[in-house]
């Protein structure tokens, strides 16, 4: 059973009560869906407020695209993209700010600017200073599974083992267990078949006893199944959100906050119970 409370900045979320919504805000020119749409600070801030109004519980700001074939950027460039946005949002928004980065130096600057969570797509493995940075700032962290080659002898147990090891790194560094979320990494180091299997067997990750996040929003697996471009994957995303909730996830990371908030509310009514 997951920890009862997830602490993120001033927020304290009761795990199991409902599904929490993480709204995606990419301040990059090349992210696969919204790249280039929110490049300037005013555009990004306006979009963040829009997502909060639509029901986002947390905003995840990214300045480094991790889409397949992405072009790496320097630490300085990543910081320059996100810092003006984080400073404004942390001062103004009524919800916490997460930062999507795997670099400890970027995390350090973002947390000093007011971010409350680090969303690390390499599960604290790409930069071994990351866990210490998160602990020093008493921040929350999303630990995601990732690997370069999509080769598995036992998909679920290998993902689970990776996450268990990364959680151990987090705890050893001094990160409180009530500030840790795990993510099986839909679309990262996995084929479409692996992603669908992971979603189908998501409940098997519940014995990690930590809140579980799923981020399948508009990803290529949906495009492959439906044979649709990224702009037409709303319904496919809705299916993954509903199925992830049925499988026991606690938070979903999405582009389309308003629609997925409604999907999550309906799925929660079925899965978690609803009173007339």
C-alpha positions in Angstrom: 0.0 0.0 0.0 1.3 3.5 -0.9 2.4 6.0 1.7 -0.7 7.8 3.0 0.6 11.3 2.4 2.8 12.7 -0.3 4.4 15.9 0.7 5.4 18.4 -2.0 6.2 21.9 -0.9 3.2 23.2 1.0 1.0 20.6 -0.5 0.1 17.4 1.4 -1.8 14.9 -0.8 -3.7 12.0 0.6 -2.7 9.0 -1.6 -5.6 6.8 -2.5 -8.2 9.5 -2.1 -8.1 10.5 -5.8 -5.8 10.8 -8.8 -3.6 13.8 -8.9 -2.9 15.7 -12.1 0.5 16.9 -13.2 0.3 19.4 -16.0 3.1 19.5 -18.6 4.8 22.8 -19.4 7.6 22.5 -21.8 9.6 25.7 -22.4 11.5 24.1 -25.3 11.5 24.5 -29.1 11.6 20.8 -29.8 9.3 18.8 -27.4 7.3 16.3 -29.3 3.8 17.9 -28.8 4.1 21.4 -27.4 7.6 22.3 -28.4 7.8 26.0 -29.3 4.4 26.9 -28.0 5.4 28.3 -24.6 9.0 29.5 -25.2 8.7 33.0 -23.6 8.1 33.5 -19.9 4.8 35.3 -20.4 3.4 32.5 -22.7 4.6 29.8 -20.2 3.1 31.6 -17.2 -0.2 32.1 -19.0 -0.3 28.4 -19.8 0.5 27.4 -16.3 -2.4 29.5 -14.9 -4.7 28.0 -17.5 -3.8 24.4 -16.4 -4.3 25.3 -12.8 -7.8 26.7 -13.6 -8.5 23.4 -15.4 -7.6 21.3 -12.4 -3.8 20.7 -12.3 -2.5 19.9 -8.9 1.2 20.5 -9.9 2.9 22.0 -12.9 6.0 20.2 -14.4 8.3 22.6 -16.1 10.8 21.2 -18.6 13.7 22.9 -20.4 15.4 19.8 -22.0 13.5 17.8 -24.5 13.7 14.0 -24.0 11.8 13.0 -27.1 13.5 10.4 -29.4 16.1 12.1 -31.5 16.2 15.2 -29.3 19.1 17.7 -29.5 20.9 18.0 -26.1 21.4 21.5 -24.7 23.9 22.8 -22.2 23.2 23.1 -18.5 23.4 26.9 -19.0 20.8 26.8 -21.7 18.4 24.6 -19.8 18.7 26.9 -16.7 18.1 30.0 -18.8 14.9 28.5 -20.3 13.3 27.4 -17.0 14.6 29.8 -14.3 12.5 33.0 -15.2 9.4 30.8 -15.5 10.0 29.0 -12.2 10.7 32.2 -10.3 7.4 33.7 -11.4 5.3 30.6 -11.0 6.7 29.7 -7.5 5.8 33.2 -6.4 2.3 33.3 -7.9 0.8 29.9 -8.4 -1.3 28.2 -5.7 0.1 24.8 -6.6 3.7 23.4 -6.4 6.2 23.5 -9.3 8.0 20.4 -10.4 11.1 20.5 -12.7 11.7 17.9 -15.3 15.5 17.5 -15.3 18.2 14.8 -14.7 21.0 17.3 -14.0 21.9 18.2 -10.4 23.1 21.7 -11.2 19.8 22.5 -12.9 17.9 21.0 -10.0 19.9 23.1 -7.5 19.1 26.3 -9.3 15.4 25.4 -9.8 14.9 24.4 -6.1 16.6 27.6 -5.0 14.1 29.5 -7.3 11.1 27.9 -5.6 10.5 24.5 -7.2 9.2 21.9 -4.8 9.8 18.7 -6.8 12.4 17.2 -9.2 11.1 14.8 -11.9 14.2 12.8 -12.9 13.7 10.7 -16.0 16.9 8.8 -15.2 15.8 7.8 -11.7 18.8 9.6 -9.9 21.3 7.6 -12.0 22.4 10.1 -14.7 23.9 12.5 -12.1 24.8 10.9 -8.8 24.7 14.3 -7.1 20.9 14.6 -7.8 19.8 12.7 -4.7 21.9 14.9 -2.4 20.6 18.1 -4.0 17.0 17.0 -3.6 17.6 15.9 0.0 19.4 19.2 0.9 16.4 21.2 -0.3 13.9 18.9 1.4 12.2 18.5 -2.0 10.0 15.8 -3.4 11.2 13.6 -6.3 9.8 11.5 -9.1 12.0 8.5 -9.7 11.5 7.2 -13.2 12.7 4.0 -14.9 14.8 4.4 -18.0 17.4 2.6 -20.0 19.1 3.0 -23.4 18.2 -0.3 -25.1 14.7 -1.7 -25.0 15.9 -5.3 -24.1 14.4 -7.2 -21.2 14.4 -10.8 -20.0 11.7 -9.9 -17.4 10.2 -6.5 -18.0 8.2 -6.0 -14.9 10.8 -7.3 -12.4 13.6 -5.4 -14.1 11.7 -2.2 -14.0 10.7 -2.9 -10.4 14.4 -3.7 -9.5 15.6 -0.5 -11.1 13.1 1.5 -9.1 13.9 -0.2 -5.8 17.6 0.5 -6.2 16.9 4.2 -7.0 14.5 4.5 -4.1 17.3 3.1 -1.9 19.7 5.8 -3.3 17.1 8.4 -2.4 16.6 7.2 1.1 20.3 6.9 1.7 20.8 10.5 0.6 18.2 11.6 3.2 15.1 12.1 1.0 12.0 11.3 3.1 9.9 8.4 2.0 6.8 10.6 2.0 8.4 12.8 -0.7 9.1 10.0 -3.2 7.0 9.0 -6.3 7.9 6.2 -8.7 7.2 6.2 -12.5 7.6 3.1 -14.7 8.7 5.2 -17.6 6.1 4.8 -20.3 7.9 5.5 -23.6 11.4 5.5 -22.2 13.7 2.6 -23.1 10.7 0.4 -24.1 9.0 -0.7 -27.3 5.3 -0.1 -27.9 4.7 -3.7 -26.8 6.7 -3.1 -23.6 4.7 0.1 -22.9 1.3 -1.7 -23.3 2.5 -4.6 -21.1 3.6 -2.2 -18.5 0.3 -0.5 -18.5 -1.6 -3.8 -18.4 0.5 -5.1 -15.4 0.8 -1.8 -13.6 -0.7 -3.2 -10.4 2.4 -5.3 -10.0 4.3 -2.2 -9.1 2.1 -1.5 -6.1 4.2 -3.6 -3.8 6.8 -0.8 -4.0 4.5 0.9 -1.5 5.0 4.3 -3.0 2.8 6.7 -5.0 2.8 5.7 -8.6 2.9 8.2 -11.6 2.1 7.4 -15.2 3.0 9.7 -18.1 1.7 8.3 -21.4 0.2 11.6 -22.7 0.1 11.6 -26.5 3.2 9.4 -26.8 4.2 7.4 -29.8 2.8 4.1 -28.6 -0.7 5.7 -28.8 0.2 6.8 -32.3 1.3 3.4 -33.3 -1.8 1.7 -32.0 -4.2 4.2 -33.5 -2.1 5.2 -36.5 -2.6 8.8 -35.7 -0.3 11.9 -35.4 0.5 13.5 -32.1 -2.2 16.1 -32.6 -4.9 13.4 -32.7 -4.1 11.3 -29.7 -6.4 12.8 -27.1 -8.8 9.8 -27.0 -5.9 7.4 -26.9 -4.4 9.3 -24.0 -7.8 9.2 -22.2 -7.7 5.4 -22.5 -4.3 5.2 -21.0 -5.2 7.5 -18.1 -8.3 5.5 -17.3 -6.5 2.2 -17.5 -3.6 3.5 -15.4 -6.0 4.5 -12.7 -7.7 1.1 -12.8 -4.1 -0.3 -12.4 -3.5 1.7 -9.3 -1.7 4.8 -10.3 -2.0 7.9 -8.1 -0.9 10.7 -10.4 -0.9 11.2 -14.2 1.3 13.5 -16.2 -0.6 15.1 -19.0 -0.8 17.8 -21.6 -4.6 18.1 -21.8 -5.4 18.9 -18.2 -9.1 19.7 -18.6 -10.0 16.6 -20.5 -7.8 14.3 -18.4 -9.1 15.8 -15.1 -12.6 14.7 -16.2 -11.4 11.2 -17.2 -9.6 10.8 -13.9 -12.7 11.9 -12.0 -14.8 9.4 -13.8 -12.3 6.6 -13.4 -11.8 7.5 -9.7 -15.6 7.2 -9.2 -15.4 3.6 -10.4 -12.1 2.5 -8.9 -12.1 4.4 -5.6 -15.9 4.5 -5.0 -18.4 7.3 -5.2 -21.4 8.1 -3.0 -24.8 9.2 -4.3 
